[in-house]
Amino acid sequence: MILRCNLILLFLVILPVVSFGQVLKGRLLFSNGNPVKNIKVIIAPRNRFNQQTTGSENFFYGDDPYLLSRMNAVVAVTNEDGYYYFNNIRSGRYILRVCERFGIVYNFKITDDNYDFKLIPDKVAFY
């Protein structure tokens, strides 16, 4: 009974924190309209360091855990339909990077913490 009460209390404490996070969703498509599957997509706060890092040729694939940690970046992978999702994103300016050779870099701003879902426009890959 004590364990059950503790779990319920833990759930009630965590629930409000989780429910205020934002969900970002986007989709990658080839120029023929087919989905781009199993590609890493990275979101990071937009600042001078992150803009220089995501624009470098050494950051095609986003595989360096130290660098991702230093950037405060979050990684997602596109699913079978080309969709990617990021959870618990706060308001601010961000860089979205598609980690593929000649990947796309997309800058955007989240202006309000009170929405539940933000749709990133579909991106077409020309390769």
C-alpha positions as CSV (number, residue, x, y, z in Angstrom):
1,M,0.0,0.0,0.0
2,I,2.8,2.4,0.8
3,L,4.5,1.7,-2.5
4,R,1.3,2.2,-4.4
5,C,0.7,5.6,-2.7
6,N,4.3,6.7,-3.5
7,L,3.9,5.8,-7.1
8,I,0.6,7.8,-7.3
9,L,2.3,10.7,-5.6
10,L,5.3,10.5,-8.0
11,F,2.9,10.4,-11.0
12,L,1.1,13.5,-9.7
13,V,4.3,15.4,-9.2
14,I,5.7,14.4,-12.7
15,L,2.5,14.9,-14.6
16,P,2.3,18.7,-14.5
17,V,5.9,19.0,-15.7
18,V,5.5,16.7,-18.6
19,S,2.2,18.1,-19.8
20,F,3.6,21.6,-20.4
21,G,6.2,20.4,-23.0
22,Q,5.8,21.2,-26.6
23,V,5.7,18.7,-29.4
24,L,7.4,19.5,-32.7
25,K,6.6,17.5,-35.8
26,G,7.9,17.6,-39.3
27,R,8.3,15.5,-42.3
28,L,11.2,14.9,-44.8
29,L,10.3,14.0,-48.4
30,F,12.4,13.3,-51.5
31,S,11.7,15.6,-54.5
32,N,9.5,12.8,-55.9
33,G,7.3,12.9,-52.8
34,N,8.5,9.7,-51.2
35,P,9.3,9.8,-47.5
36,V,12.9,10.0,-46.3
37,K,13.2,7.1,-43.8
38,N,15.7,6.6,-40.9
39,I,17.5,9.9,-41.1
40,K,18.7,11.7,-38.0
41,V,17.2,15.2,-37.4
42,I,18.7,17.4,-34.6
43,I,17.1,20.3,-32.8
44,A,19.3,22.7,-30.8
45,P,19.0,26.2,-29.4
46,R,20.0,28.8,-31.9
47,N,23.2,30.6,-30.8
48,R,26.5,31.5,-32.4
49,F,28.3,28.2,-31.3
50,N,25.4,26.0,-32.6
51,Q,25.1,27.9,-35.9
52,Q,28.8,27.5,-36.6
53,T,28.8,23.8,-35.6
54,T,25.7,22.8,-37.6
55,G,27.0,24.5,-40.6
56,S,30.4,22.7,-40.6
57,E,31.2,19.8,-42.8
58,N,32.1,17.7,-39.8
59,F,28.5,17.7,-38.6
60,F,26.8,15.8,-41.4
61,Y,25.7,12.9,-39.3
62,G,25.5,14.2,-35.7
63,D,27.2,11.2,-34.2
64,D,29.4,13.0,-31.7
65,P,27.8,12.6,-28.2
66,Y,30.1,15.2,-26.6
67,L,29.2,17.8,-29.3
68,L,25.5,17.0,-29.1
69,S,25.7,17.5,-25.3
70,R,27.6,20.7,-25.6
71,M,25.0,22.0,-28.0
72,N,22.1,20.9,-25.7
73,A,20.8,19.2,-28.8
74,V,18.1,16.5,-29.1
75,V,18.1,13.8,-31.8
76,A,15.1,12.2,-33.5
77,V,15.0,9.8,-36.4
78,T,12.5,9.9,-39.2
79,N,10.0,7.0,-39.3
80,E,8.7,5.0,-42.2
81,D,6.6,7.9,-43.4
82,G,9.4,10.5,-43.1
83,Y,8.0,12.0,-39.9
84,Y,10.1,13.1,-36.9
85,Y,9.0,14.3,-33.5
86,F,10.5,16.3,-30.7
87,N,8.9,16.4,-27.2
88,N,9.2,18.9,-24.4
89,I,10.6,21.8,-26.4
90,R,10.4,25.3,-24.7
91,S,9.9,28.6,-26.3
92,G,13.0,30.1,-28.0
93,R,15.0,30.2,-31.2
94,Y,16.1,26.8,-32.6
95,I,18.2,25.2,-35.4
96,L,16.8,22.1,-37.0
97,R,19.5,20.1,-38.8
98,V,18.9,17.1,-41.1
99,C,22.0,15.0,-40.6
100,E,22.8,13.8,-44.1
101,R,25.4,14.9,-46.5
102,F,24.4,18.4,-47.7
103,G,21.8,18.3,-45.0
104,I,19.2,21.0,-44.6
105,V,19.5,23.6,-41.8
106,Y,16.2,25.3,-40.8
107,N,16.0,28.1,-38.2
108,F,12.8,28.9,-36.4
109,K,11.4,30.5,-33.3
110,I,8.9,29.2,-30.8
111,T,7.2,32.2,-29.3
112,D,4.8,30.6,-26.7
113,D,5.1,27.8,-24.2
114,N,1.3,27.3,-24.1
115,Y,0.7,25.5,-27.4
116,D,0.7,21.7,-27.5
117,F,1.9,21.0,-31.0
118,K,3.9,22.9,-33.7
119,L,4.1,21.6,-37.2
120,I,7.4,22.2,-39.0
121,P,6.9,22.6,-42.7
122,D,7.7,19.5,-44.9
123,K,11.2,19.6,-46.2
124,V,12.2,18.2,-49.6
125,A,15.5,16.6,-50.1
126,F,17.1,16.9,-53.5
127,Y,19.3,13.9,-53.5
